[in-house]
Each structure stands twice: as C-alpha cells, then as structure tokens.
Amino acid sequence: MPSTIIPETSKFVDRREAIGPGTMVGRERRQFSNSHDNLSSDAAELARSIDQYKMQHRRRFINFEEMLAIFKSLGYSKV
C-alpha cells in the first residue's frame, strides 16, 4: 500500500494557543454563566457545585448523568 504524502499546507494548527492581540490566555469557557450574583441561594449553591465538579474532573461540559450525581450529592431526591 503506498504511503500518503501530507502537503505542507495541511499541518496541524494548535488553536488552544492565543492568536493575536486581545485574546485571553488561560481563560476557560464555561457551560453556564461565570457569575452567580443574580441567582437564588439554592441555585448559586448548585452552580458552585457544578463548577467545582468540572474543575476537579477537568471537564468543560457535563452530561445529564454527572449533573444528576451533583444533585444527589447536594441531597436532592425524587419524591
């Protein structure tokens, strides 16, 4: 089987690096808002718990199973 030659123009571009002036280096995009100021105390607690989970598990986004686990860790249960 002949080997495939990759043209010089199709090299991998690492877009995680800052590209040009004005880009924020090290800023992490969030699934939800970064500010919890306008939330009720219960919603703010949930938001902090989700943020903490995402930081501990190095996850930018979480799925429904992970969110359910966070709810249960806070003591919520279906009645």
PAFI-133591 format. One record per residue: residue in three letters; residue number from 1; x negated, y negated, z of N, C-alpha, C in turn. Coordinates in nm, 4 decimals. Each point is the difference from the previous one (the first is absolute). Example, Ala and Ser with C-alpha at 12.3 -4.5 7.8 and 13.67 -1.06 7.14 Angstrom:
REM residues 2
<atom aa="ala" i="1" n_X="-1.3190" n_Y="0.5690" n_Z="0.7800" ca_X="0.0890" ca_Y="-0.1190" ca_Z="0.0000" c_X="-0.0900" c_Y="-0.1200" c_Z="0.0000"/>
<atom aa="ser" i="2" n_X="0.0350" n_Y="-0.1050" n_Z="-0.0720" ca_X="-0.0820" ca_Y="-0.1190" ca_Z="0.0060" c_X="0.0770" c_Y="-0.1090" c_Z="0.0730"/>
//
This chain:
REM residues 79
<atom aa="met" i="1" n_X="-0.0861" n_Y="0.1180" n_Z="0.0000" ca_X="0.0861" ca_Y="-0.1180" ca_Z="0.0000" c_X="-0.0902" c_Y="-0.1235" c_Z="0.0000"/>
<atom aa="pro" i="2" n_X="0.0209" n_Y="-0.0938" n_Z="-0.0925" ca_X="-0.0849" ca_Y="-0.1196" ca_Z="-0.0057" c_X="0.0275" c_Y="-0.0919" c_Z="0.1183"/>
<atom aa="ser" i="3" n_X="-0.1056" n_Y="-0.0658" n_Z="0.0467" ca_X="0.0175" ca_Y="-0.0929" ca_Z="0.1115" c_X="0.0601" c_Y="-0.1307" c_Z="-0.0505"/>
<atom aa="thr" i="4" n_X="0.0761" n_Y="-0.0642" n_Z="0.0858" ca_X="0.0643" ca_Y="-0.1255" ca_Z="-0.0351" c_X="-0.0925" c_Y="-0.1154" c_Z="0.0351"/>
<atom aa="ile" i="5" n_X="-0.0174" n_Y="-0.0899" n_Z="-0.0914" ca_X="-0.0831" ca_Y="-0.1176" ca_Z="0.0255" c_X="0.0919" c_Y="-0.1148" c_Z="0.0381"/>
<atom aa="ile" i="6" n_X="-0.0265" n_Y="-0.0576" n_Z="0.1173" ca_X="0.0811" ca_Y="-0.1115" ca_Z="0.0490" c_X="-0.0658" c_Y="-0.1304" c_Z="-0.0438"/>
<atom aa="pro" i="7" n_X="0.0741" n_Y="-0.0833" n_Z="-0.0732" ca_X="-0.0586" ca_Y="-0.1259" ca_Z="-0.0460" c_X="-0.0373" c_Y="-0.0909" c_Z="0.1170"/>
<atom aa="glu" i="8" n_X="-0.1001" n_Y="-0.0813" n_Z="-0.0203" ca_X="-0.0508" ca_Y="-0.0919" ca_Z="0.1035" c_X="0.1097" c_Y="-0.0928" c_Z="0.0510"/>
<atom aa="thr" i="9" n_X="0.0965" n_Y="-0.0349" n_Z="-0.0839" ca_X="0.1046" ca_Y="-0.0948" ca_Z="0.0381" c_X="0.1037" c_Y="0.0587" c_Z="0.0940"/>
<atom aa="ser" i="10" n_X="0.0019" n_Y="0.1314" n_Z="0.0192" ca_X="0.1019" ca_Y="0.0601" ca_Z="0.0841" c_X="-0.0545" c_Y="0.0445" c_Z="0.1356"/>
<atom aa="lys" i="11" n_X="-0.1005" n_Y="-0.0681" n_Z="0.0506" ca_X="-0.0547" ca_Y="0.0330" ca_Z="0.1312" c_X="0.1012" c_Y="-0.0320" c_Z="0.1093"/>
<atom aa="phe" i="12" n_X="-0.0142" n_Y="0.0680" n_Z="0.1110" ca_X="0.0878" ca_Y="-0.0214" ca_Z="0.1151" c_X="-0.0188" c_Y="-0.1409" c_Z="0.0555"/>
<atom aa="val" i="13" n_X="0.1104" n_Y="-0.0676" n_Z="0.0258" ca_X="-0.0034" ca_Y="-0.1330" ca_Z="0.0602" c_X="0.0566" c_Y="0.0108" c_Z="0.1405"/>
<atom aa="asp" i="14" n_X="-0.0794" n_Y="-0.0325" n_Z="0.1000" ca_X="0.0444" ca_Y="0.0071" ca_Z="0.1391" c_X="0.0745" c_Y="-0.1278" c_Z="0.0338"/>
<atom aa="arg" i="15" n_X="0.1319" n_Y="0.0070" n_Z="0.0008" ca_X="0.0819" ca_Y="-0.1191" ca_Z="0.0237" c_X="0.0196" c_Y="-0.0299" c_Z="0.1475"/>
<atom aa="arg" i="16" n_X="-0.0607" n_Y="0.0804" n_Z="0.0875" ca_X="0.0095" ca_Y="-0.0280" ca_Z="0.1427" c_X="-0.0893" c_Y="-0.1167" c_Z="0.0391"/>
<atom aa="glu" i="17" n_X="-0.0955" n_Y="-0.0306" n_Z="-0.0828" ca_X="-0.0915" ca_Y="-0.1104" ca_Z="0.0278" c_X="0.0691" c_Y="-0.1319" c_Z="-0.0318"/>
<atom aa="ala" i="18" n_X="-0.0454" n_Y="-0.1078" n_Z="0.0650" ca_X="0.0546" ca_Y="-0.1327" ca_Z="-0.0268" c_X="-0.0331" c_Y="-0.0399" c_Z="-0.1426"/>
<atom aa="ile" i="19" n_X="0.0979" n_Y="-0.0533" n_Z="-0.0692" ca_X="-0.0194" ca_Y="-0.0400" ca_Z="-0.1387" c_X="0.0184" c_Y="-0.1509" c_Z="-0.0086"/>
<atom aa="gly" i="20" n_X="-0.1081" n_Y="-0.0713" n_Z="-0.0009" ca_X="0.0044" ca_Y="-0.1439" ca_Z="-0.0193" c_X="0.0313" c_Y="-0.0776" c_Z="0.1264"/>
<atom aa="pro" i="21" n_X="-0.0061" n_Y="-0.1321" n_Z="-0.0115" ca_X="0.0249" ca_Y="-0.0864" ca_Z="0.1161" c_X="0.1465" c_Y="0.0017" c_Z="0.0407"/>
<atom aa="gly" i="22" n_X="0.0237" n_Y="-0.0161" n_Z="0.1280" ca_X="0.1367" ca_Y="-0.0065" ca_Z="0.0504" c_X="0.0593" c_Y="0.1328" c_Z="0.0386"/>
<atom aa="thr" i="23" n_X="-0.0708" n_Y="0.1084" n_Z="-0.0243" ca_X="0.0525" ca_Y="0.1300" ca_Z="0.0400" c_X="-0.0328" c_Y="0.0235" c_Z="0.1459"/>
<atom aa="met" i="24" n_X="0.0864" n_Y="0.0705" n_Z="0.0673" ca_X="-0.0177" ca_Y="0.0255" ca_Z="0.1423" c_X="-0.0681" c_Y="0.1343" c_Z="0.0185"/>
<atom aa="val" i="25" n_X="-0.1215" n_Y="-0.0018" n_Z="0.0458" ca_X="-0.0761" ca_Y="0.1216" ca_Z="0.0226" c_X="0.0395" c_Y="0.0584" c_Z="0.1351"/>
<atom aa="gly" i="26" n_X="0.0273" n_Y="0.1296" n_Z="0.0039" ca_X="0.0316" ca_Y="0.0657" ca_Z="0.1250" c_X="0.1446" c_Y="-0.0104" c_Z="0.0435"/>
<atom aa="arg" i="27" n_X="0.0817" n_Y="-0.0740" n_Z="-0.0718" ca_X="0.1404" ca_Y="-0.0121" ca_Z="0.0375" c_X="0.0753" c_Y="0.1222" c_Z="-0.0487"/>
<atom aa="glu" i="28" n_X="0.0762" n_Y="0.0594" n_Z="0.0856" ca_X="0.0732" ca_Y="0.1216" ca_Z="-0.0316" c_X="0.1430" c_Y="-0.0350" c_Z="-0.0381"/>
<atom aa="arg" i="29" n_X="0.0476" n_Y="0.0537" n_Z="-0.1135" ca_X="0.1401" ca_Y="-0.0211" ca_Z="-0.0349" c_X="0.0853" c_Y="0.0854" c_Z="0.0913"/>
<atom aa="arg" i="30" n_X="0.1161" n_Y="-0.0489" n_Z="0.0360" ca_X="0.0878" ca_Y="0.0691" ca_Z="0.0935" c_X="0.1288" c_Y="0.0419" c_Z="-0.0677"/>
<atom aa="gln" i="31" n_X="0.0587" n_Y="0.1082" n_Z="0.0525" ca_X="0.1291" ca_Y="0.0463" ca_Z="-0.0503" c_X="0.1092" c_Y="-0.0956" c_Z="0.0448"/>
<atom aa="phe" i="32" n_X="-0.0130" n_Y="-0.0507" n_Z="0.1217" ca_X="0.0967" ca_Y="-0.0931" ca_Z="0.0556" c_X="-0.0688" c_Y="-0.1328" c_Z="0.0254"/>
<atom aa="ser" i="33" n_X="0.0734" n_Y="-0.0974" n_Z="0.0446" ca_X="-0.0531" ca_Y="-0.1331" ca_Z="0.0265" c_X="-0.1080" c_Y="0.0047" c_Z="0.1073"/>
<atom aa="asn" i="34" n_X="-0.0959" n_Y="-0.0907" n_Z="-0.0080" ca_X="-0.1056" ca_Y="-0.0072" ca_Z="0.1007" c_X="0.0472" c_Y="-0.0688" c_Z="0.1275"/>
<atom aa="ser" i="35" n_X="0.1061" n_Y="-0.0776" n_Z="-0.0073" ca_X="0.0469" ca_Y="-0.0755" ca_Z="0.1152" c_X="0.1232" c_Y="0.0666" c_Z="0.0606"/>
<atom aa="his" i="36" n_X="-0.0019" n_Y="0.0130" n_Z="0.1299" ca_X="0.1130" ca_Y="0.0589" ca_Z="0.0714" c_X="0.0727" c_Y="-0.1057" c_Z="0.0834"/>
<atom aa="asp" i="37" n_X="-0.0244" n_Y="-0.1269" n_Z="-0.0302" ca_X="0.0545" ca_Y="-0.1109" ca_Z="0.0795" c_X="0.1522" c_Y="-0.0086" c_Z="-0.0036"/>
<atom aa="asn" i="38" n_X="0.0610" n_Y="0.0294" n_Z="-0.1127" ca_X="0.1446" ca_Y="-0.0176" ca_Z="-0.0159" c_X="0.0792" c_Y="0.1262" c_Z="0.0302"/>
<atom aa="leu" i="39" n_X="-0.0635" n_Y="0.0984" n_Z="0.0622" ca_X="0.0673" ca_Y="0.1265" ca_Z="0.0280" c_X="0.0493" c_Y="0.0053" c_Z="0.1438"/>
<atom aa="ser" i="40" n_X="0.1024" n_Y="0.0812" n_Z="0.0232" ca_X="0.0446" ca_Y="0.0249" ca_Z="0.1368" c_X="-0.1112" c_Y="0.0746" c_Z="0.0721"/>
<atom aa="ser" i="41" n_X="0.0077" n_Y="0.0094" n_Z="0.1311" ca_X="-0.1065" ca_Y="0.0668" ca_Z="0.0759" c_X="-0.0114" c_Y="0.1476" c_Z="-0.0382"/>
<atom aa="asp" i="42" n_X="0.1149" n_Y="0.0669" n_Z="-0.0231" ca_X="-0.0037" ca_Y="0.1412" ca_Z="-0.0408" c_X="-0.0627" c_Y="0.0169" c_Z="-0.1389"/>
<atom aa="ala" i="43" n_X="0.0377" n_Y="-0.0878" n_Z="-0.0930" ca_X="-0.0552" ca_Y="0.0075" ca_Z="-0.1360" c_X="-0.1495" c_Y="-0.0323" c_Z="0.0010"/>
<atom aa="ala" i="44" n_X="-0.0407" n_Y="-0.0958" n_Z="0.0822" ca_X="-0.1427" ca_Y="-0.0344" ca_Z="0.0099" c_X="-0.0795" c_Y="0.1166" c_Z="0.0576"/>
<atom aa="glu" i="45" n_X="0.0575" n_Y="0.0710" n_Z="0.0975" ca_X="-0.0666" ca_Y="0.1177" ca_Z="0.0567" c_X="-0.0169" c_Y="0.1080" c_Z="-0.1063"/>
<atom aa="leu" i="46" n_X="0.1041" n_Y="0.0220" n_Z="-0.0796" ca_X="-0.0077" ca_Y="0.0977" ca_Z="-0.1083" c_X="-0.1059" c_Y="-0.0417" c_Z="-0.1020"/>
<atom aa="ala" i="47" n_X="-0.0011" n_Y="-0.1275" n_Z="-0.0363" ca_X="-0.0972" ca_Y="-0.0499" ca_Z="-0.0985" c_X="-0.1429" c_Y="0.0185" c_Z="0.0509"/>
<atom aa="arg" i="48" n_X="-0.0237" n_Y="-0.0310" n_Z="0.1267" ca_X="-0.1344" ca_Y="0.0181" ca_Z="0.0575" c_X="-0.0388" c_Y="0.1480" c_Z="0.0010"/>
<atom aa="ser" i="49" n_X="0.0968" n_Y="0.0864" n_Z="0.0316" ca_X="-0.0268" ca_Y="0.1441" ca_Z="0.0014" c_X="-0.0335" c_Y="0.0517" c_Z="-0.1395"/>
<atom aa="ile" i="50" n_X="0.0717" n_Y="-0.0475" n_Z="-0.0997" ca_X="-0.0283" ca_Y="0.0397" ca_Z="-0.1381" c_X="-0.1378" c_Y="-0.0497" c_Z="-0.0412"/>
<atom aa="asp" i="51" n_X="-0.0315" n_Y="-0.1251" n_Z="0.0311" ca_X="-0.1320" ca_Y="-0.0545" ca_Z="-0.0334" c_X="-0.1110" c_Y="0.0796" c_Z="0.0685"/>
<atom aa="gln" i="52" n_X="0.0208" n_Y="0.0336" n_Z="0.1264" ca_X="-0.0991" ca_Y="0.0763" ca_Z="0.0745" c_X="-0.0195" c_Y="0.1385" c_Z="-0.0629"/>
<atom aa="tyr" i="53" n_X="0.1091" n_Y="0.0651" n_Z="-0.0360" ca_X="-0.0068" ca_Y="0.1314" ca_Z="-0.0650" c_X="-0.0794" c_Y="-0.0093" c_Z="-0.1303"/>
<atom aa="lys" i="54" n_X="0.0313" n_Y="-0.1027" n_Z="-0.0798" ca_X="-0.0670" ca_Y="-0.0148" ca_Z="-0.1290" c_X="-0.1491" c_Y="-0.0263" c_Z="0.0175"/>
<atom aa="met" i="55" n_X="-0.0367" n_Y="-0.0767" n_Z="0.1004" ca_X="-0.1418" ca_Y="-0.0271" ca_Z="0.0253" c_X="-0.0707" c_Y="0.1264" c_Z="0.0479"/>
<atom aa="gln" i="56" n_X="0.0611" n_Y="0.0746" n_Z="0.0909" ca_X="-0.0615" ca_Y="0.1211" ca_Z="0.0543" c_X="-0.0181" c_Y="0.1074" c_Z="-0.1071"/>
<atom aa="his" i="57" n_X="0.0950" n_Y="0.0090" n_Z="-0.0919" ca_X="-0.0037" ca_Y="0.1053" ca_Z="-0.1007" c_X="-0.0504" c_Y="-0.0482" c_Z="-0.1359"/>
<atom aa="arg" i="58" n_X="-0.0474" n_Y="-0.1243" n_Z="-0.0021" ca_X="-0.0548" ca_Y="-0.0605" ca_Z="-0.1216" c_X="0.0968" c_Y="0.0135" c_Z="-0.1174"/>
<atom aa="arg" i="59" n_X="0.1243" n_Y="-0.0413" n_Z="0.0266" ca_X="0.1055" ca_Y="0.0077" ca_Z="-0.1004" c_X="0.0484" c_Y="-0.1397" c_Z="-0.0315"/>
<atom aa="arg" i="60" n_X="0.0103" n_Y="-0.0338" n_Z="-0.1254" ca_X="0.0550" ca_Y="-0.1291" ca_Z="-0.0400" c_X="0.1520" c_Y="0.0067" c_Z="0.0007"/>
<atom aa="phe" i="61" n_X="0.0549" n_Y="0.1141" n_Z="-0.0426" ca_X="0.1440" ca_Y="0.0206" ca_Z="-0.0034" c_X="0.0311" c_Y="0.1307" c_Z="0.0720"/>
<atom aa="ile" i="62" n_X="0.1189" n_Y="0.0090" n_Z="0.0579" ca_X="0.0406" ca_Y="0.1219" ca_Z="0.0689" c_X="0.1243" c_Y="0.0556" c_Z="-0.0670"/>
<atom aa="asn" i="63" n_X="0.0232" n_Y="0.1291" n_Z="0.0206" ca_X="0.1196" ca_Y="0.0617" ca_Z="-0.0579" c_X="0.1070" c_Y="0.0126" c_Z="0.1089"/>
<atom aa="phe" i="64" n_X="0.1156" n_Y="0.0527" n_Z="-0.0373" ca_X="0.1112" ca_Y="0.0083" ca_Z="0.0940" c_X="-0.0282" c_Y="0.0938" c_Z="0.1163"/>
<atom aa="glu" i="65" n_X="-0.0723" n_Y="0.1089" n_Z="-0.0246" ca_X="-0.0342" ca_Y="0.0930" ca_Z="0.1090" c_X="-0.0880" c_Y="-0.0686" c_Z="0.1040"/>
<atom aa="glu" i="66" n_X="-0.0963" n_Y="-0.0788" n_Z="-0.0464" ca_X="-0.0865" ca_Y="-0.0731" ca_Z="0.0928" c_X="0.0792" c_Y="-0.1051" c_Z="0.0776"/>
<atom aa="met" i="67" n_X="0.0920" n_Y="-0.0672" n_Z="-0.0689" ca_X="0.0819" ca_Y="-0.1003" ca_Z="0.0678" c_X="0.0896" c_Y="0.0654" c_Z="0.1051"/>
<atom aa="leu" i="68" n_X="0.0561" n_Y="0.1158" n_Z="-0.0323" ca_X="0.0820" ca_Y="0.0732" ca_Z="0.0966" c_X="-0.0829" c_Y="0.0386" c_Z="0.1223"/>
<atom aa="ala" i="69" n_X="-0.1225" n_Y="0.0433" n_Z="-0.0215" ca_X="-0.0878" ca_Y="0.0350" ca_Z="0.1118" c_X="-0.0265" c_Y="-0.1215" c_Z="0.0886"/>
<atom aa="ile" i="70" n_X="-0.0134" n_Y="-0.1168" n_Z="-0.0612" ca_X="-0.0203" ca_Y="-0.1229" ca_Z="0.0783" c_X="0.1253" c_Y="-0.0323" c_Z="0.0799"/>
<atom aa="phe" i="71" n_X="0.1178" n_Y="0.0104" n_Z="-0.0622" ca_X="0.1261" ca_Y="-0.0225" ca_Z="0.0723" c_X="0.0089" c_Y="0.0909" c_Z="0.1220"/>
<atom aa="lys" i="72" n_X="-0.0272" n_Y="0.1296" n_Z="-0.0216" ca_X="0.0086" ca_Y="0.0948" ca_Z="0.1102" c_X="-0.1020" c_Y="-0.0289" c_Z="0.1089"/>
<atom aa="ser" i="73" n_X="-0.1198" n_Y="-0.0460" n_Z="-0.0386" ca_X="-0.1019" ca_Y="-0.0327" ca_Z="0.1003" c_X="0.0427" c_Y="-0.1179" c_Z="0.0871"/>
<atom aa="leu" i="74" n_X="0.0896" n_Y="-0.0831" n_Z="-0.0523" ca_X="0.0529" ca_Y="-0.1133" ca_Z="0.0765" c_X="0.1213" c_Y="0.0393" c_Z="0.0849"/>
<atom aa="gly" i="75" n_X="0.0437" n_Y="0.1265" n_Z="-0.0137" ca_X="0.1118" ca_Y="0.0480" ca_Z="0.0818" c_X="0.1349" c_Y="-0.0002" c_Z="-0.0679"/>
<atom aa="tyr" i="76" n_X="0.0053" n_Y="-0.0354" n_Z="-0.1267" ca_X="0.1280" ca_Y="0.0010" ca_Z="-0.0705" c_X="0.0397" c_Y="0.1416" c_Z="-0.0344"/>
<atom aa="ser" i="77" n_X="0.1289" n_Y="0.0280" n_Z="0.0075" ca_X="0.0506" ca_Y="0.1314" ca_Z="-0.0386" c_X="0.1406" c_Y="-0.0151" c_Z="-0.0570"/>
<atom aa="lys" i="78" n_X="0.0392" n_Y="0.0951" n_Z="-0.0818" ca_X="0.1330" ca_Y="-0.0009" ca_Z="-0.0595" c_X="0.1001" c_Y="0.0490" c_Z="0.1035"/>
<atom aa="val" i="79" n_X="0.1097" n_Y="-0.0736" n_Z="0.0151" ca_X="0.1011" ca_Y="0.0352" ca_Z="0.0997" c_X="0.1134" c_Y="0.0754" c_Z="-0.0644"/>
//
